[in-house]
Amino acid sequence: MKPATWFGCLALAAWVGCGCAGYRLGPANPDLPPGRSVFVQPAVNQTMEPRLGEAVTAALRRQFQRDGTFQPGRAGQADVVLTTTVLALDRLGVSFHPQDLVRPQDFQLTLQAHVRAVERSSGRVLLDRTFQGQTLMRIGPDLASAERQILPLLADDLARKVVLALAEGTW
């Protein structure tokens, strides 16, 4: 072969090798193979926001069903037990009314929760971390109704991060 052809093949192999460098074969989380069942305990709400624990619990259960890596389980029968403690709900004004620079127009909501996943049979801790869910909220004429409408989206963002961390493990 000509040197230019060899160089072209070598460059192509290097390009393909770099593109596949992050891939690995087998289950994404070898500590927790797919098909295991997970029981999501009702979340403990340590904030002053009512119904936040229920929204987080519902979002976690929905996300586990949507992801499909794990099966929903029952109390006392599931392979993994997931406990969640909602720690904080923070609001940060990110944009303000043009006529009134003190009154926010948009808030960034941050939900902080500590999640612990324990294997029921052995008691081994699979996940023990604090997660944050974030979303933006436009304030309409009523702040309370705007928050009530956005809390499920905030809980969904948190649940997506929790399920992803449990399904993929640490890379």
C-alpha positions as CSV (number, residue, x, y, z in Angstrom):
1,M,0.0,0.0,0.0
2,K,1.0,3.6,-0.5
3,P,2.0,5.6,2.6
4,A,-0.9,8.0,2.1
5,T,-3.3,5.0,2.3
6,W,-1.6,3.7,5.5
7,F,-1.8,7.2,7.0
8,G,-5.5,7.5,6.1
9,C,-6.3,4.1,7.7
10,L,-4.4,5.0,10.8
11,A,-6.2,8.3,11.1
12,L,-9.6,6.6,10.6
13,A,-8.7,4.0,13.3
14,A,-7.6,6.8,15.7
15,W,-10.8,8.7,15.0
16,V,-13.1,5.7,15.6
17,G,-11.1,4.8,18.7
18,C,-11.5,8.2,20.3
19,G,-15.2,8.2,19.5
20,C,-15.7,4.9,21.4
21,A,-13.4,5.6,24.3
22,G,-16.2,6.2,26.8
23,Y,-18.2,3.1,26.0
24,R,-18.0,-0.1,28.1
25,L,-19.6,-3.5,27.7
26,G,-21.9,-5.1,30.2
27,P,-24.4,-3.6,32.6
28,A,-24.1,0.1,33.3
29,N,-24.0,-0.5,37.1
30,P,-22.3,-3.8,37.9
31,D,-23.3,-3.5,41.6
32,L,-27.0,-3.4,40.7
33,P,-27.9,-5.4,37.6
34,P,-31.1,-4.6,35.6
35,G,-34.3,-6.3,36.4
36,R,-34.0,-5.9,40.2
37,S,-37.0,-4.4,42.0
38,V,-37.0,-1.1,43.9
39,F,-39.4,0.0,46.6
40,V,-39.6,3.8,47.0
41,Q,-40.6,4.7,50.5
42,P,-42.6,7.8,51.0
43,A,-40.3,10.8,51.1
44,V,-39.7,12.6,54.4
45,N,-40.4,16.3,54.0
46,Q,-38.2,18.6,56.2
47,T,-39.2,21.8,54.5
48,M,-42.1,24.1,55.2
49,E,-43.6,23.4,51.7
50,P,-46.7,21.2,52.0
51,R,-47.2,18.2,49.7
52,L,-43.5,18.3,48.6
53,G,-42.8,14.8,49.9
54,E,-45.7,13.4,48.0
55,A,-44.6,15.0,44.8
56,V,-41.1,13.7,45.1
57,T,-42.3,10.2,45.9
58,A,-44.7,10.1,43.0
59,A,-42.0,11.5,40.6
60,L,-39.5,8.8,41.8
61,R,-41.9,6.0,41.2
62,R,-42.9,7.4,37.8
63,Q,-39.3,7.8,36.8
64,F,-38.4,4.2,37.8
65,Q,-41.3,2.9,35.7
66,R,-40.4,5.2,32.8
67,D,-36.7,4.2,32.8
68,G,-37.4,0.5,32.8
69,T,-34.1,-0.6,34.3
70,F,-35.7,-1.6,37.6
71,Q,-39.0,-3.0,38.4
72,P,-41.3,-1.4,41.0
73,G,-41.4,-3.5,44.2
74,R,-43.5,-3.9,47.2
75,A,-42.5,-3.2,50.8
76,G,-40.7,-6.2,52.3
77,Q,-40.3,-8.0,48.9
78,A,-38.2,-5.6,46.8
79,D,-34.5,-6.1,46.2
80,V,-33.6,-2.4,46.9
81,V,-35.2,0.0,49.3
82,L,-35.0,3.7,48.5
83,T,-35.4,6.3,51.2
84,T,-35.6,10.0,50.4
85,T,-35.4,13.0,52.7
86,V,-36.3,16.4,51.2
87,L,-33.9,18.9,52.8
88,A,-34.6,22.3,51.2
89,L,-36.5,24.2,48.6
90,D,-34.7,27.4,47.6
91,R,-36.0,30.3,45.4
92,L,-33.6,32.6,43.7
93,G,-34.8,35.6,41.6
94,V,-33.2,35.4,38.2
95,S,-35.0,38.2,36.4
96,F,-36.9,41.2,37.6
97,H,-39.8,43.4,36.4
98,P,-38.5,46.3,34.2
99,Q,-40.5,48.9,36.2
100,D,-39.8,47.4,39.7
101,L,-36.3,46.1,40.2
102,V,-37.1,44.7,43.6
103,R,-40.0,42.4,42.4
104,P,-38.8,39.2,40.7
105,Q,-40.4,38.0,37.5
106,D,-38.7,34.6,37.3
107,F,-37.4,32.4,40.0
108,Q,-35.0,29.5,39.8
109,L,-36.2,26.8,42.2
110,T,-33.8,24.3,43.6
111,L,-34.9,21.2,45.4
112,Q,-32.4,19.4,47.6
113,A,-32.9,15.8,48.8
114,H,-30.8,13.2,50.4
115,V,-31.3,9.7,48.8
116,R,-30.2,6.4,50.2
117,A,-30.6,3.1,48.4
118,V,-30.0,-0.1,50.5
119,E,-30.0,-3.7,49.3
120,R,-32.7,-5.4,51.4
121,S,-31.1,-8.8,51.7
122,S,-27.5,-7.8,52.6
123,G,-28.0,-4.3,54.0
124,R,-25.3,-3.0,51.6
125,V,-25.6,0.7,50.8
126,L,-25.8,1.2,47.0
127,L,-26.3,5.0,46.9
128,D,-26.0,7.6,49.7
129,R,-25.9,11.1,48.2
130,T,-27.6,14.5,48.1
131,F,-29.2,15.4,44.8
132,Q,-30.5,18.7,43.5
133,G,-33.4,19.3,41.1
134,Q,-33.7,22.7,39.4
135,T,-36.3,24.5,37.2
136,L,-37.3,28.0,36.3
137,M,-40.6,29.4,37.3
138,R,-42.4,32.5,35.8
139,I,-44.4,34.3,38.4
140,G,-47.9,35.1,37.2
141,P,-50.5,37.0,39.2
142,D,-50.4,34.4,42.0
143,L,-47.1,33.1,43.4
144,A,-48.8,30.2,45.3
145,S,-50.5,28.8,42.2
146,A,-47.3,29.2,40.1
147,E,-45.4,27.1,42.7
148,R,-48.1,24.5,42.9
149,Q,-47.9,24.0,39.1
150,I,-44.1,23.9,38.9
151,L,-43.4,21.6,41.9
152,P,-44.1,18.4,39.9
153,L,-41.6,19.5,37.2
154,L,-39.0,20.2,39.9
155,A,-39.6,16.8,41.5
156,D,-39.3,15.1,38.0
157,D,-35.9,16.7,37.5
158,L,-34.7,15.4,40.9
159,A,-36.2,12.0,40.2
160,R,-34.5,11.8,36.8
161,K,-31.1,12.4,38.4
162,V,-31.6,9.9,41.2
163,V,-32.7,7.1,38.8
164,L,-29.8,7.9,36.5
165,A,-27.3,7.7,39.4
166,L,-28.8,4.4,40.6
167,A,-29.0,2.8,37.1
168,E,-25.5,3.9,35.9
169,G,-23.6,3.8,39.2
170,T,-20.2,5.5,39.4
171,W,-18.1,5.6,36.2
